[in-house]
């Protein structure tokens, strides 16, 4: 399928109310899953940094990265 974003919008506009609600539900579910994956990836990366002693803990705000 090689639809553009505009094509998809037009198709969605023609769907029934129930179908639009289902698409909304699915998109929200997909977005939540992507956020979870990003959080898990960051967690995995932080574990590696801890194992490699690359983390420096400080309460000095000037030492915090931008």
C-alpha positions as CSV (number, residue, x, y, z in Angstrom):
1,X,0.0,0.0,0.0
2,X,1.5,3.3,-1.1
3,X,-1.1,5.8,0.3
4,X,-0.1,9.3,1.3
5,X,-1.1,10.8,4.6
6,X,-3.7,12.8,2.8
7,X,-5.1,9.7,1.2
8,X,-5.4,8.0,4.6
9,X,-7.2,11.1,6.0
10,X,-9.7,11.0,3.2
11,X,-10.4,7.3,3.7
12,X,-10.8,7.8,7.4
13,X,-13.2,10.6,6.9
14,X,-15.5,8.3,4.9
15,X,-15.6,5.6,7.6
16,X,-18.5,5.1,10.0
17,X,-18.4,6.6,13.5
18,X,-17.8,3.2,15.0
19,X,-14.9,2.5,12.6
20,X,-13.4,5.9,13.4
21,X,-13.6,5.1,17.1
22,X,-11.9,1.8,16.5
23,X,-9.1,3.5,14.6
24,X,-8.7,6.0,17.4
25,X,-8.5,3.2,19.9
26,X,-5.9,1.3,17.8
27,X,-3.7,4.5,17.3
28,X,-3.8,5.2,21.1
29,X,-2.8,1.6,21.7
30,X,0.1,1.8,19.2
31,X,1.3,5.1,20.7
32,X,1.3,3.6,24.2
33,X,3.3,0.6,23.0
34,X,5.8,2.8,21.3
35,X,6.3,4.9,24.5
36,X,6.8,1.7,26.5
37,X,9.4,0.4,24.0
38,X,11.2,3.7,24.2
39,X,11.2,3.6,28.0
40,X,12.4,0.0,28.0
41,X,15.2,0.9,25.5
42,X,16.3,3.7,27.7
43,X,16.2,1.4,30.7
44,X,18.4,-1.1,28.9
45,X,20.9,1.6,27.9
46,X,21.1,2.9,31.4
47,X,21.8,-0.6,32.8
48,X,24.8,-0.8,30.3
49,X,26.0,2.6,31.5
50,X,25.8,1.5,35.1
51,X,27.7,-1.7,34.3
52,X,30.4,0.3,32.5
53,X,30.6,2.8,35.3
54,X,29.7,5.6,32.9
55,X,27.1,7.2,35.3
56,X,28.1,9.9,37.7
57,X,25.6,10.7,40.4
58,X,25.6,14.3,41.8
59,X,23.3,16.7,43.5
60,X,25.1,19.6,41.9
61,X,22.7,21.0,39.4
62,X,25.6,22.6,37.4
63,X,26.9,19.1,36.6
64,X,23.6,17.9,35.1
65,X,23.6,17.5,31.3
66,X,21.6,19.8,29.2
